[in-house]
Amino acid sequence: MDWTIHNKMALFFSAIVMILLIISLTSYRNAFRLFDANKDVIRSYEVQKELETILSVMKDAETGQRGYIITGDENYLEPYRSAQASIATSLALLESLVGNRPSQLDNFNQLKPLIAVKFNELNKTIMLRKATGFATAQQMILLGSGKESMDSIRRLTGQMRKAESDLLQKRISKANTQNSLTMITIIAGTLLYLLLLASGFYAINRYVNDRKDFESKIRHLNDDLEKRACMLEQANRAMESFCHSVSHDLRAPLRRLSGYSHLLLEQYSPTLDEEGQKYLTRLCSCSERMGTLIENLLDLSMVSRIEMRREQIDLSNVARAIARNLQEQDPARSARFFIEDDINAWGDSRLLRKAILNLMDNAWKYTINRQEAIIRFGSKELNQIRTYFISDNGIGFDTAWPGSYLRPSNVFMKRTVLREQESVLPR
């Protein structure tokens, strides 16, 4: 997969969102646990407070009972009546606080009937004091079980307070641990988030700087390319001017050389022996070939200047016309042309004709030493591409250098190869 900058940025911000979500969920979970731990601590404090309240209420009730028995003044019963009115509320609240813990609930179930027994005993002595007087009530107190029930109440409340105190220490420790874990999670998450933001800022800043450097290099390359294009344009104009100048300078002496050679061959041929006529014939052929080379040079210099016109061309007819011209130029040669029918292509007709002409002319020259030249023109599928070819049974060329023969700088390379053939048969 090709990771573009947009994909990388999308992945980066997705990672930030995921990490923030994880941090938020973890922090919420830890905060919720911390809230539960603190709520348990508060519950333990409330249990201890209610136990102290119940014990204080029972003491007030007992104090009020004793004061009334001793004095007979009902004003001393006010603490007793207040305790009797509030004890039910305190017991209900205590039961709700310890209701989810079996051990404390068992202690509460033992404490509640003891409180009821104690209030019943207090009420009997008060009623007895009202009915019979101080002596009888005092005797009942001395002989009764009031002290034992109050001691049992103190013992049970003490057990419950001790159990709640131990539980409170555990809950405080748990709350502190949970608080530390929550703080660590928040701090670590914040640091990680800041680190990711810093990394993202660094990556974006680096991308922007790299982009600026890249754009600067592109501008320098474009400037250099424009300079090279201008230099190339100047070189092309200079080459075109040179080709026109050379062709003009070469055509005049070449025409005179060709004219005098043909004139000499026509008028003085009878006076020359066979060897002289052969040399003169070769001279005329070379001058004509030189003229063709000059024309080809001019055409080559103008190829990039002429706009291409695409049209459908029957390459088979073009190849047949070129084959007829080649045979007409040298009717003494034995040659067979195999040209495939109905080969059509889209392109510039002038350039395609020139390309086929050059290739078939090469094939014609390279088969000069064959008793019978065989030249083929056809097409075939090569790597799912329609390919056109011209083949012959000539001397060929070194396959190690297949591209060099088609370069403009080596356009005259074939002339060297033909020296041996031309020395055997003048053209």
Secondary structure, DSSP 8 states (H G I E B T S, - for coil): ----HHHHHHHHHHHHHHHHHHHHHHHHHHHHHHHHHHHHHHHHHHHHHHHHHHHHHHHHHHHHHHHHHHH--GGGGHHHHHHHHHHHHHHHHHHHHHTT-HHHHHHHHHHHHHHHHHHHHHHHHHHHHHHH-HHHHHHHHHHSSHHHHHHHHHHHHHHHHHHHHHHHHHHHHHHHHHHHHHHHHHHHHHHHHHHHHHHHHHHHHHHHHHHHHHHHHHHHHHHHHHHHHHHHHHHHHHHHHHHHHHHHHHHHHHHHHHHHHHHHHHHSGGGS-HHHHHHHHHHHHHHHHHHHHHHHHHHHHHGGGS---EEEEEHHHHHHHHHHHHHHH-TTS-EEEEE-S--EEEEEHHHHHHHHHHHHHHHHHHTTTSSSEEEEEEEEEETTEEEEEEEESS----TT-TTGGGSGGGTTHHHHHTHHHHHHS--
